[in-house]
Amino acid sequence: INRLGALPHNANLFGRNLIINGDFSIWQRGTSQTSTGYGSDDRWSNESSGSTKVADRQAFAVGQSVVTDNPTYYSRTVATSVAGAGNLVAKVQKIEDVQKTSGETVTLTFWAKADSAKNIAVEYLQNFGTGGSPSAGVTAIGVTTVALTTSWVKQTITTVIPTVSGKTLGTDANSRLQMTMWFDAGSTFDARTNSLGQQSGTFDIANVQLEIGATATDFEYVLPGDQIARCKRYFERFEGSSIENNIGTGHYYTTATCFTPIYFTETMRAIPVLTASSSTAMILYSQGASNISSAINFEAESVQTASIETTTAVVTAGQSTITRVLAGTSNYIDIDAEL
């Protein structure tokens, strides 16, 4: 509420964007990737098979006035097509809980351009999760061809999502609605892409919003603290960066094995999988001495906590420690509960 007692513009619509990190402001894993899957912009799976790509972060010129709502960054995908029926390059967001949009009309808006006049395809997929005997996924929902030019243009697509009535959800609580932007697609995917076909090129995407309803509203600005919190429900990286990163305090329960509890910044979507960048990614300080890890094991105990078992050089059993990730961006612990 402002000082005059009035609600700000669109205040009743806060939280309407089902896309997390639609402004591409959060990049915990890094700012570029060539691998398939999650690897750069948070909550976006940059997928490729057969064909190759580079997905990376690009910055808008300060003060640009073409793309509205003043975004800082946008996503760029440089696709290099390789002939093959099952080959592809695509950008995907998996939206938690397939029931959320069941039977709803949804409106997708985004800004896009390419290095020359090219088409992309937008498709939705309903995935009913894993565990038990879930229903088969539904693909090719609302397939739409979008013609891009070399200039930024705002695109709007309205789609009716099928009802999930009569479907069976998996027992792992990981169902989703998936929104896919196809850049390169072999003939296997013709039905899912309006026969987009195979193509190389550079594809730029900005300010992606998906909302329930048949009317597109202004892009929802999410405060930086809220945006990173939303992302960390699915993934968090504890990185050494330029200095050592404190993980917590622990104790040696044998002469060479230390136990350290770790607490996640946000409650995760599900019990996560933890991985370390290497077996030597951590350093432990005990009674003035430091020891670099030689082995790291994790046990995820809940959606809020896990434990780290670290092997180091021999010390006195029972000593307490300060446990840190070593300095340097190549040293990290990943906490992953992505869909």
C-alpha positions in Angstrom: 0.0 0.0 0.0 1.4 3.4 -0.9 1.4 6.5 1.3 -2.0 7.5 -0.2 -3.5 4.3 0.9 -3.9 2.9 -2.6 -2.7 -0.5 -3.7 0.0 -0.4 -6.4 -0.7 -1.5 -10.0 -1.4 -5.2 -10.2 -1.0 -5.7 -6.4 -3.9 -8.2 -6.5 -1.9 -10.3 -9.0 1.3 -10.9 -7.1 2.5 -14.4 -7.6 0.6 -14.9 -10.8 3.7 -15.9 -12.9 4.0 -19.7 -12.8 7.5 -19.4 -14.3 10.3 -19.1 -11.8 13.2 -16.9 -12.8 11.4 -15.7 -15.9 13.6 -12.6 -15.9 16.8 -14.8 -16.0 18.2 -12.9 -13.0 19.5 -16.1 -11.1 22.3 -18.2 -12.3 23.6 -20.3 -9.4 25.4 -23.0 -11.4 27.2 -20.6 -13.8 26.5 -18.3 -16.7 27.0 -20.7 -19.6 26.5 -24.4 -20.4 27.0 -26.8 -23.3 25.7 -29.9 -21.4 22.1 -30.9 -21.5 19.7 -30.4 -18.6 20.2 -28.0 -15.7 23.5 -26.1 -15.8 23.1 -22.4 -16.0 20.0 -20.2 -15.5 18.0 -21.5 -12.5 14.8 -23.5 -13.1 15.5 -23.7 -16.8 16.6 -27.0 -18.3 18.6 -26.3 -21.5 18.2 -29.5 -23.5 20.0 -30.9 -26.5 20.5 -34.3 -28.1 22.5 -35.1 -31.2 22.6 -31.4 -32.1 24.7 -29.1 -29.9 24.2 -25.7 -28.2 25.6 -23.1 -26.0 23.2 -21.6 -23.6 24.4 -18.5 -21.8 23.6 -15.2 -20.0 23.5 -12.0 -22.0 23.1 -8.5 -20.6 20.9 -5.8 -21.9 22.4 -2.4 -22.6 21.9 -0.1 -19.6 18.8 2.0 -20.3 17.5 0.1 -23.3 13.9 0.8 -23.9 12.7 -1.8 -26.3 12.0 -4.7 -24.0 9.7 -3.4 -21.3 10.0 -3.8 -17.6 13.7 -3.1 -17.6 15.2 -6.6 -17.4 19.0 -6.9 -16.7 19.6 -10.2 -18.4 18.3 -12.4 -21.1 18.9 -16.0 -22.2 20.7 -16.8 -25.4 20.8 -20.3 -27.1 23.2 -20.8 -30.0 22.0 -24.0 -31.7 24.2 -26.0 -34.0 21.9 -28.5 -35.8 23.1 -32.0 -36.6 20.8 -34.1 -38.9 19.0 -36.8 -37.1 15.3 -37.7 -36.5 15.7 -37.6 -32.7 18.0 -34.6 -32.5 16.9 -31.5 -30.7 17.7 -28.2 -29.0 15.1 -26.8 -26.6 14.6 -24.7 -23.5 12.3 -26.1 -20.8 10.7 -25.1 -17.5 9.0 -27.7 -15.4 6.2 -26.2 -13.3 5.5 -28.1 -10.1 2.2 -29.9 -9.6 0.3 -30.8 -12.8 -3.0 -30.2 -11.0 -2.4 -26.5 -10.6 -3.3 -25.8 -14.3 -5.8 -28.6 -14.8 -8.5 -27.5 -17.2 -7.3 -23.9 -17.1 -6.8 -21.4 -19.9 -3.2 -20.1 -19.6 -1.4 -17.2 -21.3 2.3 -17.2 -22.0 4.1 -14.1 -22.8 7.8 -13.6 -23.7 10.1 -11.4 -25.7 12.2 -13.1 -28.4 14.5 -12.5 -31.4 16.8 -14.5 -33.6 19.9 -13.9 -35.7 17.7 -14.1 -38.8 14.0 -14.8 -39.5 13.3 -18.2 -37.9 10.5 -20.1 -36.4 10.4 -21.7 -32.9 7.7 -23.9 -31.5 6.1 -23.7 -28.0 4.6 -26.8 -26.5 3.1 -27.9 -23.2 3.4 -31.4 -21.7 1.6 -32.9 -18.7 3.8 -35.3 -16.7 2.0 -37.2 -13.9 5.1 -38.1 -11.9 6.9 -41.2 -10.9 6.3 -43.9 -8.3 3.4 -46.4 -8.3 1.5 -46.5 -11.6 1.0 -43.0 -12.9 -0.8 -42.2 -16.1 1.2 -41.7 -19.3 2.2 -38.2 -20.0 0.3 -36.0 -22.4 2.4 -34.2 -25.0 1.8 -31.8 -27.9 -0.6 -29.6 -25.8 -1.2 -26.2 -27.6 1.6 -26.6 -30.0 2.2 -23.1 -31.5 4.6 -21.9 -34.2 6.2 -18.5 -33.4 7.9 -16.5 -36.1 10.9 -14.5 -34.9 12.7 -11.7 -36.5 16.0 -10.0 -35.7 14.3 -7.4 -33.5 12.8 -8.0 -30.0 9.1 -8.7 -30.3 6.7 -9.6 -27.5 4.9 -12.9 -28.1 1.6 -13.9 -26.6 0.1 -17.4 -26.7 -3.1 -18.5 -25.0 -3.7 -22.2 -24.5 -6.3 -24.5 -22.8 -4.6 -27.1 -20.7 -6.4 -30.5 -20.5 -8.1 -31.5 -17.3 -6.3 -34.2 -15.2 -9.6 -35.7 -14.2 -9.3 -39.5 -14.5 -5.5 -39.4 -14.4 -3.4 -41.2 -11.8 -0.6 -39.3 -10.2 2.7 -40.9 -9.1 3.4 -41.5 -5.5 6.7 -39.5 -5.6 4.9 -36.1 -5.6 6.8 -34.8 -8.6 4.1 -34.2 -11.2 4.5 -31.2 -13.5 3.3 -29.1 -16.3 6.2 -28.6 -18.7 6.6 -25.6 -21.1 9.1 -26.2 -23.9 10.5 -23.8 -26.4 11.8 -25.8 -29.4 14.7 -24.3 -31.4 15.8 -27.4 -33.4 13.7 -30.6 -33.8 14.2 -33.7 -35.8 11.3 -35.5 -37.5 10.6 -37.6 -34.4 9.1 -34.5 -32.8 7.0 -33.2 -35.8 3.7 -33.7 -33.9 5.1 -31.8 -30.9 6.6 -28.9 -32.9 4.3 -28.4 -35.9 7.1 -29.9 -38.0 9.5 -27.2 -36.9 12.4 -29.1 -38.5 16.1 -28.7 -37.9 17.9 -25.4 -37.9 21.0 -23.7 -36.5 20.9 -20.2 -35.2 20.9 -17.9 -32.3 17.8 -17.5 -30.2 17.3 -14.8 -27.5 14.5 -15.0 -24.9 13.6 -12.5 -22.2 10.9 -11.9 -19.5 8.9 -15.2 -19.7 5.6 -15.2 -17.9 2.9 -17.9 -17.7 -0.3 -17.0 -15.9 -3.8 -18.5 -15.5 -6.4 -16.7 -17.5 -7.0 -15.6 -21.1 -5.5 -12.1 -20.6 -1.9 -11.2 -20.6 -0.9 -8.8 -17.7 2.2 -6.8 -17.2 5.3 -8.8 -16.4 5.5 -9.5 -12.7 8.5 -8.0 -10.9 9.8 -10.3 -8.2 12.1 -8.9 -5.5 15.6 -10.3 -5.8 15.4 -11.9 -2.4 12.1 -13.6 -3.2 13.4 -14.8 -6.6 16.5 -16.5 -5.2 14.4 -18.1 -2.4 12.0 -19.6 -5.1 15.0 -21.0 -7.0 16.5 -22.5 -3.9 13.4 -24.6 -3.2 14.8 -26.7 -6.1 18.5 -26.1 -6.1 21.2 -24.5 -4.0 24.9 -24.3 -4.5 27.4 -23.7 -1.6 30.4 -22.4 -3.5 33.8 -21.4 -2.4 33.8 -18.3 -4.6 36.7 -15.9 -3.7 36.8 -17.0 -0.1 36.1 -20.1 1.9 32.4 -20.7 2.6 31.4 -21.8 6.1 29.1 -24.8 6.0 28.8 -25.4 9.8 30.5 -26.8 12.8 31.1 -30.5 13.3 33.2 -33.0 15.3 35.5 -35.9 14.6 33.8 -39.0 15.8 36.9 -41.0 14.8 40.5 -39.9 14.3 40.0 -39.2 10.6 36.2 -38.9 10.0 34.3 -35.7 10.8 30.5 -35.4 11.0 29.0 -32.0 10.1 25.2 -31.1 10.0 24.2 -28.8 7.1 21.1 -26.7 7.0 19.5 -25.6 3.7 18.7 -22.0 3.1 15.2 -22.9 2.0 12.9 -25.9 2.6 13.5 -28.0 -0.5 10.8 -29.3 -2.8 11.7 -32.9 -1.9 14.6 -34.6 0.0 17.5 -33.6 -2.2 20.5 -35.2 -3.7 23.8 -33.7 -2.5 27.0 -33.8 -4.5 30.5 -32.3 -4.2 32.6 -30.9 -7.0 35.4 -33.2 -5.9 36.6 -35.3 -2.9 39.0 -32.4 -2.0 36.4 -29.6 -2.1 36.3 -29.0 1.7 38.7 -27.8 4.4 38.3 -28.5 8.1 39.8 -26.3 10.9 40.4 -28.0 14.3 42.5 -26.7 17.1 44.5 -24.3 14.9 45.2 -27.0 12.2 43.6 -27.3 8.8 43.0 -30.5 6.9 41.7 -30.8 3.3 39.1 -33.5 2.7 40.1 -36.7 0.9 36.6 -38.1 0.8 33.1 -36.6 1.2 29.8 -38.5 1.7 26.4 -37.1 2.2 23.2 -38.3 3.8 20.1 -36.2 3.1 17.8 -36.5 6.1 14.9 -34.2 5.3 13.8 -31.3 3.1 15.7 -29.0 5.5 18.8 -30.8 6.7 21.6 -33.2 5.7 24.8 -34.5 7.1 28.3 -34.5 5.7 30.8 -37.1 6.5 34.3 -35.9 5.7 37.6 -38.0 5.7 40.8 -36.1 6.4 44.2 -36.6 7.9 44.3 -38.1 11.3 43.5 -35.9 14.3 42.3 -36.5 17.8 38.9 -38.1 18.0 36.3 -35.8 19.7 37.7 -32.5 18.4 35.3 -29.9 17.1 35.7 -28.4 13.7 34.8 -25.5 11.5 33.8 -27.0 8.1 34.2 -24.9 4.9 34.1 -25.2 1.2 37.5 -24.3 -0.2 37.9 -21.0 -1.9 37.4 -21.0 -5.7 34.3 -21.4 -7.9 35.5 -24.9 -8.9 34.8 -26.0 -5.3 31.1 -26.4 -4.4 28.4 -28.6 -2.8 25.2 -28.9 -4.8 21.8 -29.5 -3.2 19.4 -30.7 -5.9 15.7 -31.3 -5.7 14.8 -30.3 -9.3 11.9 -31.9 -11.1 
